[in-house]
Amino acid sequence: MGLRSNGQGGLNRRISNSRMSKGSEFDLEERLIDFAVRIIKLIEALPNTRSGNHIRGQVLRSGTSPAPNYAEAQSAESRSDFVHKIKIALKELRETKVWLRMIGKADLVDPPSKLDPADTGERRIDIHLSGQRQDGNKEARV
């Protein structure tokens, strides 16, 4: 990730992903929005039980927050602010991953394939955010 001053006190961010081939675009914000939409659809499939309602609220919060957190990071006031916001998005994705595993183990959603992180792109998002964290602050560990 490169940061450079725009001459007005702000920062322009150029985010590139060296893992992607030339001509292929990785729009992380769009992927995070798609992930959030899948989470919204998933929580509607949870049973209307005490546990289903509890998990529904938790997954709704953690699964839909990475997209706006990432968008907010794009307007960060400093490099450390950017890294902090990206770390929050990554933590929320990890929390969602744990909730999805619990839903799967409790057989709360049918079919279980709705929970496959590879299917949602969560793993790829996690890798990309981890790379940004490491580029932005080599000493920071989530």
N, C-alpha and C positions, 0 to 999 in steps of 0.2 A: 504494500500500500504506500502511496506517495502522498505527502502533505506539502502544500506550498501556499504561501500567503497570496491573497488576491489583491493586496495593496490597500484594502479597506478595513483591516483588522480581522477579517474573517479568514476561513481556510477553505480552499477548494480541495476536494478529495478525488483522487483517481484510484478506483478500486479495480484491480486486475486479478485474474485468477490464472496463474501459470499452468494449472492442471488442465485447463480447457484447451481444446484444439483451436487453431486459428479459424475464424469465421463462425465459431460457435459462441453464443452469448449466454452468460450465466447471470440472470437478473435475480439476485437474491431477494430483493424486496417482493417481487412478484411470486417467487417460490414460497416465501414465508406467508404471503396472503393466501396462496393456494392451500398451504398446510393448515392455516387457520380455518378456512372454509371446510376442509375435510374434518377438522375437529368439531366444528359446529354441527355438521351432519352426523358425526359419530355420536355426540352426546344426546342427540334426539333419539337415537336408537337404544339408549340405555333404559333399563326397566324403571318403572315408577315405584321404586322401593326406597326404604331408608338409605341403604348403601348406594343405590343407583343415584339418588338425588344428591348425596354428599359428594360422590365422585364426579357427578355431572358439573357441580359448581367449581370444584378444584380444577378439573380438566379444561373447563371453559376459560377460566382465568389464566392458567399457565400455558395453554395451547394457543390462545389468541393474542397474547401479549408480545411474543417475539417480533411480529411484523411492525407494530407501532414503535417498539423499542429500537429496532433497527433503523426505522425511518427517522426517529429522533436523533440517533447517533450521527446521521448525515448532516445534522445542523450543530454538531458539537462545537463548543467554544474553544476547545484545546485538544491536543492529542490525548491527554489523560482522561478528559471527559468522554472522548470517543471510545477509548478502550473500556472505560467503566460501563458505558451504555451497551457496548457489544457483549461484555461479560454478563450483564443482566439478561440479555436476550439468550445467550448460551445457557445460563442457569435455568431459565424458564423452559427451554427445549429439553434439557436433561430431566427436569421435574416431570414434564409431560411424558417423556419416555417411560419413566417409572410408573406413572398412572396407567399408561397403555398396557404395560406388562401386567399390572394388577388386574385390569379389566379382562385381559386374556386368560390369566390363570383362574379367575373366578367365573369364567364362561358367561360374562354379562352381555356379550354381543354375539350375534350369530349372523354371518359366519365370522370366525376369528381372523380371516384374511383382511378384514377392515382395519386391523391393528398393525399390520406389517409396516415397520418403520421404513424399510426399503421402498415399499409401495408409495408411501407419502413423501419420500424424498428427504425425510428427517435426517438420515445419516449424512447425506451429501451437504445439507444445510449446516449440520454440526461440524463437519470437516471444514467447510468454508469459514464459518465463524471462528473456529479454533485457529485457523491460519491467520485471520485478521488480528486476533488477540496476540498471537506470537509476533506478528509483524509490528504491531503497535507498541508492544511492551514485552520485551523478551524475558523480563523477570516476573511478570504477572502470571499466575497460575490459578485457574478456576477449580 
